[in-house]
C-alpha cells in the first residue's frame, strides 16, 4: 500500500517521472520516501527531523531498553507495575520513579512537590493500609490534587498540604515518615543551596531515624543518605 502511494505521487510529479526511467535513482528516492513514511510522528515526544541521526538512535535505544526492563516486571505479575501505571494515564517518567521506590504495605510516605497528585495516587495504591502526605507550595496544584484524589482521601490513605518544603513541619500528633521523595523540586536539585539546606533539615525532622529520601536524577532515582544534616 505504501508503494502504491509512492507510485501515485510519481505519476503526478514530472521530476519523479523522469527518475522512473533510471532504476538506481528511483530506488534510492523510493527508499527515502519509505523511511519518511515509517518515521515516528512528532507525538512520540521528539522531533526526529530536527535531531542528529545518532541522537535519535540513542533515544530510541534508551526508550526501548527501559520498556523492556519494565515489561519483565509486568510479566512477573508485579502489582502496579510500570505497564499498568502507564495504562492508568501516568507518564513513563513518573511510573518508572514510583516503580523504583522501595514501597510496601503499611509505610508512611512524604512526597515533596506533588503537583496535581499523580505520583501520590500511584503510591497510595501500592502501600495498602499505609499513608502518604503530599505537599506543594502551589495552592492551585493542591486544589487540583485534591479534586483528583477524592477516593484515596476518603479511604484515609492520602492527604495534601499546601506548604513549601523549607517551611514544612509535622503537626501535633503526626507520626514520622518511613520514606520521603521528590521529583523536579528546585529546593533539592542543588541550584539553591541555602533553601536546600533548610529543606533537608525539615525533611530529616519528619523522617524516622532510618528514614530514606529519594530524588530524581538517577536511573530513574537516587537516594540521598548523607545529605541530611545532623
C-alpha positions as CSV (number, residue, x, y, z in Angstrom):
1,X,0.0,0.0,0.0
2,X,2.9,2.4,0.8
3,X,4.5,1.6,-2.6
4,X,1.2,2.3,-4.3
5,X,1.0,5.6,-2.7
6,X,4.6,6.5,-3.7
7,X,3.7,5.3,-7.3
8,X,0.8,7.7,-7.3
9,X,3.0,10.6,-6.3
10,X,5.5,9.8,-9.1
11,X,2.8,9.9,-11.7
12,X,1.9,13.4,-10.9
13,X,5.4,14.7,-10.4
14,X,7.4,15.4,-13.6
15,X,10.7,15.1,-11.8
16,X,9.7,11.7,-10.5
17,X,8.5,10.8,-13.9
18,X,12.0,11.3,-15.4
19,X,13.6,9.3,-12.5
20,X,11.3,6.3,-13.1
21,X,13.3,5.5,-16.2
22,X,16.6,5.4,-14.1
23,X,16.2,2.4,-11.8
24,X,19.1,3.3,-9.4
25,X,17.9,6.9,-8.8
26,X,14.3,5.7,-8.5
27,X,15.2,3.0,-6.0
28,X,17.1,5.5,-3.8
29,X,14.4,8.1,-3.9
30,X,11.7,5.5,-3.1
31,X,13.7,4.2,-0.2
32,X,14.0,7.7,1.2
33,X,10.2,8.2,0.8
34,X,9.6,4.9,2.7
35,X,11.8,6.0,5.5
36,X,9.9,9.2,5.8
37,X,6.5,7.4,5.8
38,X,7.8,5.0,8.5
39,X,9.4,7.6,10.7
40,X,7.8,8.2,14.2
41,X,5.3,11.0,14.4
42,X,6.0,14.2,16.4
43,X,3.6,12.9,19.1
44,X,6.2,10.4,20.2
45,X,7.8,13.2,22.2
46,X,10.6,14.4,20.0
47,X,11.0,15.7,16.5
48,X,13.0,13.2,14.6
49,X,13.7,15.6,11.8
50,X,15.4,18.2,13.9
51,X,17.8,15.8,15.8
52,X,21.1,14.4,14.7
53,X,20.7,10.8,13.5
54,X,22.9,9.4,16.2
55,X,20.9,11.2,18.9
56,X,17.7,9.7,17.5
57,X,19.1,6.2,17.6
58,X,20.4,6.7,21.1
59,X,17.0,8.0,22.3
60,X,15.1,5.1,20.7
61,X,17.5,2.6,22.2
62,X,17.1,4.1,25.7
63,X,13.3,4.1,25.5
64,X,13.3,0.5,24.2
65,X,15.6,-0.6,27.0
66,X,13.5,1.0,29.7
67,X,10.3,-0.6,28.3
68,X,12.0,-4.0,28.0
69,X,13.2,-3.9,31.6
70,X,9.8,-2.9,33.0
71,X,7.9,-5.4,30.9
72,X,9.8,-8.1,32.7
73,X,8.3,-6.8,35.9
74,X,4.9,-6.9,34.3
75,X,5.5,-10.4,33.1
76,X,6.2,-11.4,36.7
77,X,2.8,-10.0,37.6
78,X,4.3,-7.5,40.0
79,X,1.5,-5.4,41.5
80,X,1.1,-1.9,40.0
81,X,4.0,-2.5,37.6
82,X,5.0,0.3,35.2
83,X,2.9,-1.0,32.3
84,X,-0.2,-0.9,34.4
85,X,0.7,2.6,35.8
86,X,1.2,3.9,32.2
87,X,-2.1,2.4,31.2
88,X,-3.7,4.4,34.0
89,X,-2.5,7.6,32.3
90,X,0.7,8.1,34.2
91,X,3.7,9.3,32.3
92,X,6.6,6.9,31.8
93,X,8.9,9.1,33.9
94,X,6.6,9.2,36.9
95,X,5.7,5.5,36.5
96,X,9.3,4.4,36.4
97,X,10.1,6.6,39.5
98,X,7.2,5.1,41.6
99,X,8.1,1.6,40.4
100,X,11.7,2.1,41.7
101,X,10.7,3.3,45.2
102,X,11.1,0.7,47.9
103,X,7.4,0.7,48.8
104,X,5.4,-1.9,50.7
105,X,2.1,-2.0,52.5
106,X,1.9,0.0,55.7
107,X,4.6,2.5,55.0
108,X,4.2,6.2,55.8
109,X,5.4,8.3,52.8
110,X,6.0,12.0,52.3
111,X,6.0,13.5,48.8
112,X,7.6,16.9,48.3
113,X,6.4,18.9,45.4
114,X,3.4,16.8,44.5
115,X,1.9,19.0,41.8
116,X,-1.6,17.6,40.7
117,X,-1.1,14.4,42.8
118,X,-0.3,11.9,40.0
119,X,2.6,10.2,41.8
120,X,0.9,10.5,45.2
121,X,-2.1,8.5,44.0
122,X,0.1,5.9,42.4
123,X,2.0,5.5,45.7
124,X,-1.3,5.3,47.7
125,X,-2.3,2.3,45.6
126,X,0.9,0.5,46.5
127,X,1.1,1.0,50.3
128,X,-2.3,-0.5,51.2
129,X,-3.1,0.4,54.8
130,X,-0.2,2.9,54.8
131,X,-0.4,6.7,54.3
132,X,1.1,9.3,52.1
133,X,1.1,13.0,52.7
134,X,1.8,15.1,49.6
135,X,2.9,18.7,49.9
136,X,3.3,21.5,47.4
137,X,3.9,25.3,47.7
138,X,1.3,26.0,45.0
139,X,-2.3,26.4,46.1
140,X,-3.5,25.7,42.6
141,X,-1.6,22.4,42.5
142,X,-3.1,21.3,45.8
143,X,-6.6,22.2,44.6
144,X,-6.1,20.0,41.5
145,X,-4.6,17.2,43.6
146,X,-7.5,17.1,46.0
147,X,-10.0,17.3,43.2
148,X,-8.5,14.2,41.5
149,X,-7.9,12.2,44.7
150,X,-11.4,12.0,46.4
151,X,-11.4,8.2,46.6
152,X,-8.0,7.9,48.1
153,X,-8.7,10.7,50.6
154,X,-12.0,9.1,51.6
155,X,-10.1,5.9,52.4
156,X,-7.7,7.9,54.6
157,X,-4.6,6.8,52.8
158,X,-3.8,10.1,51.2
159,X,-3.8,13.8,52.2
160,X,-2.4,17.0,50.8
161,X,-1.0,20.1,52.4
162,X,-0.1,23.5,50.9
163,X,3.3,24.3,52.2
164,X,6.8,24.9,50.9
165,X,9.3,22.1,51.9
166,X,11.6,24.6,53.7
167,X,8.6,25.6,55.9
168,X,7.2,22.1,56.4
169,X,6.8,20.8,59.9
170,X,4.8,17.9,61.5
171,X,1.6,18.8,63.3
172,X,0.9,17.7,66.8
173,X,0.0,14.0,66.7
174,X,1.6,13.4,63.3
175,X,3.7,10.2,63.0
176,X,7.2,10.2,61.4
177,X,7.6,9.0,57.9
178,X,9.5,6.0,56.5
179,X,10.2,7.4,53.1
180,X,10.3,10.9,51.5
181,X,10.6,11.5,47.8
182,X,10.7,14.5,45.4
183,X,10.7,14.8,41.6
184,X,11.9,18.0,39.9
185,X,11.9,20.1,43.1
186,X,14.1,23.2,42.8
187,X,15.0,23.2,46.6
188,X,16.6,19.8,46.3
189,X,18.4,19.9,42.9
190,X,21.4,22.0,44.1
191,X,20.5,25.3,42.4
192,X,19.5,27.0,45.7
193,X,22.0,25.8,48.4
194,X,20.6,27.8,51.2
195,X,17.0,26.8,50.5
196,X,18.2,23.2,50.0
197,X,19.9,23.1,53.4
198,X,16.7,24.3,55.1
199,X,14.6,21.8,53.1
200,X,16.8,18.9,54.1
201,X,16.6,19.9,57.7
202,X,12.8,19.9,57.6
203,X,12.7,16.5,55.8
204,X,15.1,14.9,58.3
205,X,12.9,16.2,61.2
206,X,9.9,14.5,59.5
207,X,11.6,11.1,58.9
208,X,12.1,8.2,61.2
209,X,15.7,7.6,62.4
210,X,16.3,5.2,59.5
211,X,14.0,7.0,57.1
212,X,15.1,7.4,53.5
213,X,14.9,10.3,51.0
214,X,14.8,9.7,47.2
215,X,15.0,12.3,44.4
216,X,15.1,12.1,40.7
217,X,18.3,12.4,38.7
218,X,19.4,8.7,38.9
219,X,18.1,5.8,36.9
220,X,15.4,6.7,37.5
221,X,16.0,7.9,41.1
222,X,18.8,8.3,43.6
223,X,18.9,8.2,47.4
224,X,20.2,11.0,49.5
225,X,21.6,9.3,52.6
226,X,24.5,11.5,53.7
227,X,23.0,14.8,52.5
228,X,20.7,15.1,55.5
229,X,22.2,17.5,58.0
230,X,22.8,16.3,61.6
